[in-house]
Amino acid sequence: IAQQPAASPGVAGIWLGTMNTGAFNLRIQFHITSGSSGLSATMDSLDQGVKGVAVTSATLDGSTFRMEVATAAAKYEGKLDDSGATITGTWSQGGATFPLVLHRMATDAPPPRRPQMPQKPYLYREEDVTYSNPAAGITLAGTLTIPQGKGPFPAVLLITGSGPHDRDETIFGHKPFLVLSDYLTRKGFAVLRTDKRGCAKSGGNYATATTADFATDAAAGVAFLRTRAEVDHAKIGLLGHSEGGAIAPMVAAQDSGVAFIVLMAGPGLPGSEILAEQRSLIETAQGAPHDFVEKDAAVHRALYAVIVQEKDKDGAAVEKDVREKFAGQIPDAQLAAEATTLTTPWFRYFLAYDPATSLRKVKCPVLAINGSKDLQVPPEVDLAAIRKALEAAGNKHFVADEMEGLNHLFQTAKTGAPSEYAEIEETIAPVALEKIGSWLLKQ
């Protein structure tokens, strides 16, 4: 927690604001205290389920209030009004700036309502586990849930989407993998869900890992399940969401012992194509003019192509090329942020990788589902690519369905825009849970 020289106690208290990032709204809460050595503060990102982030510095100079959050590479500057009830300012992070008005609160804001969250005591056994990935020399941590009764039970390994996820795939106050594991364990499946490499209690370096690295972690999870007496070793399958839906076929293509895979919004197209479509759909949903969307799509398709083509260069060289080639075509601050992000190891792999290369080798039963309102993995073109690849594999045991009214998280949605994710109370639509559960039981 930051400690600064003496400052006015005029901002001490609880402050709450909602930041519109363009893609989604985030409620940000600050706890500011005043002591003999100045101001101290912590930050909560309520809709992301993040609490107690240290504010590196907090100062009040006249009516100007400033904060820095080093762990998020972010800054805030605003003006305290005469009543002391409102701070009007700007949040700066990753080369982008967002308006953020903070309001003084008497008490903490309530957490978002999540009615599907499982409540203990559970009607099954839950065990925290660790196991190694020898190929990477790391230890992974997770939770194994085991049904009541006599086993061995069929088992499912859950594989999270992109981003530094914990074992519950926590996002915007939702815990989709906790809800899913609870549902499937009650249906008679042993379920393993794990913290991603370098996240929560799992070892390894998240920042340098690619989808291929995460696939070796998933393979290690399958190997671990084969050591468990409670598990039917002939009935171990994978369920991947989003990026996890690219990882599951990678593992199944290499391991003929994988009994089935479920792809929830799993990509069937190269990342460069998915990202371009995603960008256009989200901009359109936000009300951007058609001409802007078309022009922005063309520029970004060209940007992604440069990154893919320069696969043999190191990241710093590619970043330099991107900055030079697209200067003037993309606003400076946005270009700086994108050049840095898109040239990381994960993004370079994601943009170039074609999931069809693994899908064409998958022989086990496959359930592929996408929401009709998914703006991140467009369902029509995505499912068509998955069907084509599985048909090329000679796979006769697959279902590829578009689920009406569901978004990328498989929530019942109005528009599918990411801005709705935190606002929707439902974590996973019951119709999606039933679809997955009934298909798995048939296997």
Disulfide bonds with the S-S distance in Angstrom:
none
